[in-house]
Amino acid sequence: MAVSVVPYVPSTITVHLGPPDQWAENVTVSFPDYVKNVASSEIYPTWEPAAIEANVLAIISFALNRVYTEFYPSRGYDFQITSSTAYDQKFIRGHNIFENISQVVDEIFNDYIRRKGFVEPLAAKFCNGTTVTCAGLSQWGSQDLAQQGYSAMEILRYYYGNDIELVQDAPVRSPGQSYPGTPLRLGSKGDDVLVLKTMINRVSQSYPAIPKLFPVTNVFDESTEQAVKTFQQIFNLTPDGIVGKATWYKLVYLYVGTNQLSELVSMGQQFQTFSFQYPGILRQGDRGSDVRILQYMLALTAEFNESLTPIQVDGIYGNATAQAVRKYQAQAGLQVDGIVGPNTWYSLYNNYTGIERDLRNDNINFPLSQTASAQTGGKTYGTTSRQGQFPGGGLQLGNTDFKGVKLV
């Protein structure tokens, strides 16, 4: 089973009219009106259309990132974004809205940019580029590029990198919270439990005292309860093993932080979280996410067993997959029929989890850094989820890590 993670555009957004830690009024406005206000406060209506569109997309994406990551609610605040440019974007209640900016926003308010392969809207930070400079988009610089003939996406790629893409017509719905609404406890089942386990496993990379959860299923079992209790003890929450609102949002806060989802250098939220529960019999001709999980386990196992056949993960149970299953069944002493019943699935899963446990990667990507500096000689380096863990041997010139990251 696979649970898709799809960001949405909120119909409204609540803005705190000041810095987050100071008292100020909260105002709730429609999301398009919010974007129009910020754009009319940040840029000029006389700019080139491409520059206006690029800035509007950056404004939308940054705001949606704040909503998607629950940046402020996970910190205990009752708003989604502030009007302070030290933290967020300039919002001035009652500000005059420019007509041409309003028209642009009406056309693209539910479009946003993200990094390819990532779910979360890009935390598209920006500055004016004259009195203030930053790692993101330069507003005046975008106007210069537009005057040179750059399109809106070319401007955005100039500042944020070539690995961004445009998402169009994102769903619009009433704003909500990720908290399931009722506490999760021993015996709970469903997609919320799957999300909970995913967050625990990622946070445990930085806090290794928290037990990792295998398998990642949608059942709140005793091992999940123990992991929750350990998490609660570490963060001074009531260690009852029950995931109420306080525990849930502490996990959200740490998950967003460890993955840097609210930063330009985000490690990225992937499109699906997988459950390794037995899905029922799989055989040649089947298609879908369950076949992908099967193929992924087969492929990873084959990487460490030369007698097995490497396989493409495409979600299609064709001849190659059936042959790979037969080879595995023969080696494991199972009935050789190319059909994946419970015995084949759990045998394969036990092999897979042993490899996963050794690799300690928990399906976390190892993306290349998006920036380089003079101190690194202009080279880029990867980030690894194995934070603070000795790799088991010395590192030297020529060593490589996952995804081709090379020490130079």
Solvent accessible surface area in square Angstrom, and as a share of the most:
residue,aa,sasa,rsa
1,M,75,0.33
2,A,26,0.21
3,V,21,0.12
4,S,70,0.45
5,V,39,0.22
6,V,102,0.58
7,P,9,0.05
8,Y,33,0.12
9,V,0,0.00
10,P,0,0.00
11,S,41,0.27
12,T,45,0.26
13,I,1,0.00
14,T,28,0.16
15,V,0,0.00
16,H,11,0.05
17,L,45,0.22
18,G,11,0.10
19,P,40,0.25
20,P,14,0.09
21,D,104,0.54
22,Q,110,0.49
23,W,230,0.81
24,A,18,0.14
25,E,79,0.35
26,N,52,0.27
27,V,18,0.10
28,T,84,0.49
29,V,39,0.22
30,S,40,0.26
31,F,0,0.00
32,P,27,0.17
33,D,74,0.38
34,Y,0,0.00
35,V,0,0.00
36,K,25,0.11
37,N,10,0.05
38,V,0,0.00
39,A,0,0.00
40,S,6,0.04
41,S,18,0.12
42,E,35,0.16
43,I,6,0.03
44,Y,117,0.44
45,P,36,0.22
46,T,121,0.70
47,W,17,0.06
48,E,67,0.30
49,P,102,0.64
50,A,24,0.19
51,A,0,0.00
52,I,4,0.02
53,E,63,0.28
54,A,0,0.00
55,N,3,0.02
56,V,0,0.00
57,L,1,0.01
58,A,0,0.00
59,I,1,0.01
60,I,0,0.00
61,S,0,0.00
62,F,8,0.03
63,A,0,0.00
64,L,3,0.01
65,N,1,0.00
66,R,13,0.05
67,V,13,0.08
68,Y,56,0.21
69,T,3,0.02
70,E,18,0.08
71,F,31,0.13
72,Y,4,0.01
73,P,26,0.16
74,S,13,0.08
75,R,96,0.35
76,G,70,0.68
77,Y,71,0.27
78,D,115,0.60
79,F,7,0.03
80,Q,28,0.12
81,I,0,0.00
82,T,0,0.00
83,S,21,0.14
84,S,19,0.12
85,T,83,0.48
86,A,88,0.68
87,Y,100,0.38
88,D,15,0.08
89,Q,3,0.01
90,K,75,0.32
91,F,14,0.06
92,I,78,0.40
93,R,136,0.50
94,G,78,0.75
95,H,52,0.23
96,N,102,0.52
97,I,65,0.33
98,F,59,0.24
99,E,119,0.53
100,N,58,0.30
101,I,0,0.00
102,S,18,0.11
103,Q,97,0.43
104,V,31,0.18
105,V,0,0.00
106,D,77,0.40
107,E,135,0.60
108,I,20,0.10
109,F,45,0.19
110,N,26,0.13
111,D,9,0.05
112,Y,3,0.01
113,I,0,0.00
114,R,42,0.15
115,R,15,0.06
116,K,113,0.48
117,G,38,0.36
118,F,21,0.09
119,V,0,0.00
120,E,6,0.03
121,P,0,0.00
122,L,6,0.03
123,A,1,0.01
124,A,0,0.00
125,K,69,0.29
126,F,35,0.14
127,C,14,0.09
128,N,45,0.23
129,G,27,0.25
130,T,87,0.51
131,T,117,0.68
132,V,86,0.50
133,T,107,0.62
134,C,61,0.36
135,A,87,0.67
136,G,6,0.06
137,L,0,0.00
138,S,22,0.14
139,Q,7,0.03
140,W,102,0.36
141,G,16,0.15
142,S,0,0.00
143,Q,15,0.07
144,D,75,0.39
145,L,13,0.07
146,A,10,0.07
147,Q,115,0.51
148,Q,123,0.55
149,G,63,0.60
150,Y,73,0.28
151,S,51,0.33
152,A,8,0.06
153,M,33,0.15
154,E,88,0.39
155,I,0,0.00
156,L,0,0.00
157,R,77,0.28
158,Y,130,0.50
159,Y,48,0.18
160,Y,10,0.04
161,G,26,0.25
162,N,122,0.63
163,D,46,0.24
164,I,0,0.00
165,E,45,0.20
166,L,58,0.29
167,V,25,0.14
168,Q,119,0.53
169,D,112,0.58
170,A,5,0.04
171,P,72,0.45
172,V,71,0.41
173,R,128,0.47
174,S,80,0.52
175,P,55,0.34
176,G,42,0.40
177,Q,106,0.47
178,S,52,0.34
179,Y,32,0.12
180,P,41,0.26
181,G,53,0.51
182,T,93,0.54
183,P,57,0.36
184,L,14,0.07
185,R,114,0.42
186,L,88,0.44
187,G,52,0.50
188,S,25,0.16
189,K,151,0.64
190,G,24,0.23
191,D,69,0.36
192,D,58,0.30
193,V,0,0.00
194,L,0,0.00
195,V,52,0.30
196,L,0,0.00
197,K,1,0.01
198,T,33,0.19
199,M,10,0.04
200,I,1,0.01
201,N,9,0.05
202,R,2,0.01
203,V,0,0.00
204,S,0,0.00
205,Q,1,0.00
206,S,36,0.23
207,Y,73,0.28
208,P,99,0.62
209,A,72,0.56
210,I,2,0.01
211,P,55,0.34
212,K,57,0.24
213,L,3,0.01
214,F,54,0.23
215,P,48,0.30
216,V,23,0.13
217,T,13,0.07
218,N,24,0.12
219,V,42,0.24
220,F,1,0.00
221,D,51,0.26
222,E,129,0.58
223,S,57,0.37
224,T,0,0.00
225,E,41,0.18
226,Q,94,0.42
227,A,0,0.00
228,V,0,0.00
229,K,63,0.27
230,T,21,0.12
231,F,2,0.01
232,Q,2,0.01
233,Q,109,0.49
234,I,64,0.33
235,F,38,0.16
236,N,142,0.73
237,L,41,0.21
238,T,99,0.57
239,P,68,0.43
240,D,61,0.32
241,G,0,0.00
242,I,49,0.25
243,V,0,0.00
244,G,19,0.19
245,K,105,0.44
246,A,70,0.54
247,T,7,0.04
248,W,4,0.01
249,Y,16,0.06
250,K,63,0.27
251,L,1,0.01
252,V,11,0.06
253,Y,77,0.29
254,L,19,0.10
255,Y,24,0.09
256,V,10,0.05
257,G,49,0.47
258,T,22,0.13
259,N,4,0.02
260,Q,63,0.28
261,L,4,0.02
262,S,9,0.06
263,E,65,0.29
264,L,25,0.12
265,V,68,0.39
266,S,12,0.07
267,M,11,0.05
268,G,8,0.08
269,Q,17,0.08
270,Q,56,0.25
271,F,81,0.34
272,Q,65,0.29
273,T,18,0.11
274,F,60,0.25
275,S,0,0.00
276,F,12,0.05
277,Q,65,0.29
278,Y,54,0.21
279,P,48,0.30
280,G,26,0.25
281,I,98,0.50
282,L,15,0.08
283,R,113,0.41
284,Q,89,0.39
285,G,61,0.59
286,D,46,0.24
287,R,175,0.64
288,G,35,0.34
289,S,36,0.23
290,D,39,0.20
291,V,1,0.01
292,R,100,0.37
293,I,4,0.02
294,L,0,0.00
295,Q,1,0.01
296,Y,75,0.29
297,M,0,0.00
298,L,7,0.04
299,A,20,0.16
300,L,23,0.11
301,T,8,0.04
302,A,10,0.08
303,E,132,0.59
304,F,124,0.52
305,N,42,0.22
306,E,179,0.80
307,S,66,0.43
308,L,12,0.06
309,T,44,0.26
310,P,103,0.65
311,I,22,0.11
312,Q,136,0.60
313,V,57,0.33
314,D,52,0.27
315,G,4,0.04
316,I,69,0.35
317,Y,1,0.00
318,G,24,0.23
319,N,117,0.60
320,A,70,0.54
321,T,4,0.02
322,A,1,0.01
323,Q,82,0.36
324,A,3,0.02
325,V,1,0.01
326,R,89,0.32
327,K,84,0.36
328,Y,7,0.03
329,Q,1,0.01
330,A,61,0.48
331,Q,93,0.41
332,A,45,0.35
333,G,69,0.66
334,L,45,0.22
335,Q,143,0.64
336,V,81,0.47
337,D,53,0.27
338,G,4,0.03
339,I,55,0.28
340,V,0,0.00
341,G,15,0.14
342,P,64,0.40
343,N,112,0.57
344,T,8,0.05
345,W,1,0.00
346,Y,105,0.40
347,S,29,0.18
348,L,1,0.01
349,Y,17,0.07
350,N,101,0.52
351,N,70,0.36
352,Y,5,0.02
353,T,8,0.05
354,G,28,0.27
355,I,26,0.13
356,E,3,0.02
357,R,127,0.46
358,D,119,0.62
359,L,36,0.18
360,R,120,0.44
361,N,16,0.08
362,D,21,0.11
363,N,70,0.36
364,I,34,0.17
365,N,39,0.20
366,F,9,0.04
367,P,27,0.17
368,L,94,0.47
369,S,43,0.27
370,Q,81,0.36
371,T,86,0.50
372,A,55,0.42
373,S,49,0.32
374,A,97,0.75
375,Q,164,0.73
376,T,49,0.28
377,G,56,0.53
378,G,53,0.51
379,K,97,0.41
380,T,58,0.34
381,Y,75,0.28
382,G,28,0.27
383,T,67,0.39
384,T,52,0.30
385,S,0,0.00
386,R,59,0.22
387,Q,76,0.34
388,G,89,0.86
389,Q,42,0.19
390,F,155,0.64
391,P,77,0.48
392,G,65,0.62
393,G,35,0.33
394,G,70,0.67
395,L,120,0.60
396,Q,128,0.57
397,L,154,0.77
398,G,38,0.36
399,N,45,0.23
400,T,94,0.55
401,D,54,0.28
402,F,71,0.29
403,K,140,0.59
404,G,64,0.61
405,V,15,0.08
406,K,105,0.45
407,L,65,0.32
408,V,91,0.52
